[in-house]
């Protein structure tokens, strides 16, 4: 088992990048479509470190953000606000064998698993196996005052390469 820490905030997010490039986006994406990469597609800056053989995993074009279909199916996004104990979500499928740590980092950095609502989140990721990780942390958000809520969930890839997310 190995562990690493991550921090996320609104300044380095898919939502912020889309808005900054002139693409109207009201809120976090609920679905990341998987499409063929085309010449006018632009690599998303926030996830540009995720690539295999110089093929990046997340792009944008005038329609918005999309996943490279060589690596992923459509992906349902999930917020930690919905990952309460006993809940489960199917995110989608991975089409290539990807290292568990890299995959978890990508899912969080791309906001497919959105770990913050307004401000930021900090978390510790524990790699349980090459197909399972447990994530525990907290996110900070504001209503009339500052709030800090803990979260805990597991991401697991099954034998069919389907990604599951379970609230703890």
C-alpha positions as CSV (number, residue, x, y, z in Angstrom):
1,X,0.0,0.0,0.0
2,X,1.2,3.5,-0.8
3,X,-0.2,6.9,-0.1
4,X,-0.1,10.3,-1.6
5,X,-1.8,13.7,-0.9
6,X,-3.7,15.9,-3.3
7,X,-5.2,19.4,-3.2
8,X,-7.8,20.8,-5.6
9,X,-9.2,24.2,-6.0
10,X,-11.3,26.2,-8.4
11,X,-8.3,28.0,-10.0
12,X,-7.1,24.8,-11.7
13,X,-10.3,23.2,-12.9
14,X,-11.9,22.1,-16.1
15,X,-14.8,24.5,-15.4
16,X,-12.4,27.4,-14.9
17,X,-10.5,26.5,-18.1
18,X,-13.6,26.2,-20.2
19,X,-14.9,29.5,-19.0
20,X,-11.5,31.1,-19.6
21,X,-11.5,29.9,-23.2
22,X,-14.9,31.5,-23.9
23,X,-16.9,28.3,-23.6
24,X,-20.1,29.0,-21.7
25,X,-20.4,26.5,-18.9
26,X,-22.8,27.1,-16.0
27,X,-21.6,24.5,-13.6
28,X,-19.4,21.4,-13.3
29,X,-19.8,18.9,-16.1
30,X,-22.2,16.0,-15.2
31,X,-21.0,13.9,-18.2
32,X,-17.7,13.8,-20.0
33,X,-18.4,12.5,-23.5
34,X,-15.7,10.3,-25.2
35,X,-15.0,11.4,-28.7
36,X,-12.5,11.0,-31.5
37,X,-9.6,13.5,-31.2
38,X,-9.6,15.9,-34.2
39,X,-7.1,18.5,-35.5
40,X,-9.0,21.5,-33.9
41,X,-9.1,19.8,-30.4
42,X,-7.0,21.6,-27.8
43,X,-5.4,19.7,-24.9
44,X,-6.9,20.8,-21.5
45,X,-4.1,22.6,-19.6
46,X,-5.3,21.3,-16.2
47,X,-4.8,17.6,-17.3
48,X,-2.0,18.0,-19.9
49,X,0.4,15.8,-17.8
50,X,-1.9,12.8,-18.5
51,X,-1.0,11.1,-21.8
52,X,0.2,7.9,-23.3
53,X,2.4,7.9,-26.4
54,X,1.8,11.7,-26.7
55,X,-2.0,11.0,-26.8
56,X,-3.6,13.2,-24.2
57,X,-6.7,12.0,-22.3
58,X,-8.8,15.2,-22.1
59,X,-9.4,17.8,-24.7
60,X,-11.7,20.7,-25.5
61,X,-13.2,22.2,-28.6
62,X,-16.2,24.5,-29.3
63,X,-18.6,21.9,-27.9
64,X,-16.7,21.7,-24.6
65,X,-14.5,19.2,-22.8
66,X,-14.3,15.6,-24.0
67,X,-12.3,12.4,-23.3
68,X,-10.1,10.7,-25.8
69,X,-12.2,7.7,-26.8
70,X,-9.1,5.5,-27.3
71,X,-8.7,5.5,-23.5
72,X,-12.2,6.1,-22.0
73,X,-15.9,5.6,-22.6
74,X,-18.3,8.4,-21.7
75,X,-17.7,9.2,-18.0
76,X,-20.4,10.2,-15.5
77,X,-19.0,12.7,-13.0
78,X,-19.7,12.6,-9.3
79,X,-19.3,15.1,-6.5
80,X,-18.1,14.3,-3.0
81,X,-21.3,16.0,-1.8
82,X,-23.2,13.0,-3.3
83,X,-20.7,10.4,-2.1
84,X,-22.3,9.7,1.2
85,X,-21.8,6.4,3.1
86,X,-23.5,3.5,1.2
87,X,-23.9,5.3,-2.1
88,X,-22.3,4.0,-5.3
89,X,-21.8,5.3,-8.8
90,X,-20.6,3.8,-12.0
91,X,-18.3,6.4,-13.7
92,X,-17.6,4.6,-17.0
93,X,-14.9,2.4,-18.6
94,X,-11.2,2.5,-19.2
95,X,-10.1,1.1,-22.6
96,X,-6.4,0.7,-21.8
97,X,-4.5,-0.6,-18.8
98,X,-3.6,2.5,-16.8
99,X,-1.6,2.7,-13.6
100,X,-3.9,3.0,-10.6
101,X,-2.2,6.1,-9.1
102,X,-2.2,7.9,-12.5
103,X,-5.8,7.0,-13.1
104,X,-7.0,8.3,-9.7
105,X,-5.0,11.5,-10.1
106,X,-6.6,12.0,-13.5
107,X,-10.1,11.4,-12.3
108,X,-9.7,13.9,-9.5
109,X,-7.7,16.5,-11.5
110,X,-10.2,16.4,-14.4
111,X,-13.1,16.8,-11.9
112,X,-14.7,13.5,-13.1
113,X,-14.6,13.0,-9.4
114,X,-15.2,16.5,-8.1
115,X,-13.7,16.8,-4.6
116,X,-14.5,20.4,-4.0
117,X,-17.7,22.4,-4.4
118,X,-16.8,26.1,-4.1
119,X,-13.3,26.6,-2.7
120,X,-10.9,23.7,-2.2
121,X,-10.3,20.2,-1.0
122,X,-7.4,18.4,0.5
123,X,-7.1,14.6,0.6
124,X,-5.0,11.5,1.1
125,X,-5.2,8.7,-1.4
126,X,-4.3,5.2,-0.3
127,X,-3.6,2.7,-3.1
128,X,-5.1,-0.5,-1.7
129,X,-4.2,-2.6,-4.9
130,X,-3.6,-2.0,-8.6
131,X,-7.3,-1.6,-9.1
132,X,-8.6,0.0,-5.9
133,X,-7.9,3.2,-4.0
134,X,-9.4,4.8,-0.9
135,X,-9.6,8.6,-0.7
136,X,-10.2,10.5,2.5
137,X,-10.2,14.3,2.9
138,X,-12.2,17.5,3.4
139,X,-13.6,20.2,1.3
140,X,-14.2,23.8,2.1
141,X,-17.3,25.7,0.9
142,X,-19.3,28.8,1.8
143,X,-23.0,29.3,2.4
144,X,-23.5,32.2,4.8
145,X,-20.2,31.1,6.5
146,X,-17.2,28.9,5.9
147,X,-18.0,25.2,6.1
148,X,-15.6,22.2,6.1
149,X,-17.0,18.8,5.4
150,X,-15.1,15.5,5.5
151,X,-15.4,12.9,2.7
152,X,-14.4,9.4,2.1
153,X,-14.8,7.1,-0.9
154,X,-13.3,4.2,-2.8
155,X,-12.6,4.0,-6.5
156,X,-12.4,0.5,-7.9
157,X,-11.9,-0.8,-11.4
158,X,-13.5,-4.2,-12.0
159,X,-12.5,-7.1,-14.3
160,X,-14.5,-5.4,-17.2
161,X,-12.5,-2.1,-16.7
162,X,-15.6,-0.4,-15.3
163,X,-14.9,2.3,-12.7
164,X,-17.0,2.2,-9.6
165,X,-17.1,4.9,-6.9
166,X,-18.4,4.0,-3.4
167,X,-19.1,6.4,-0.6
168,X,-17.7,5.4,2.8
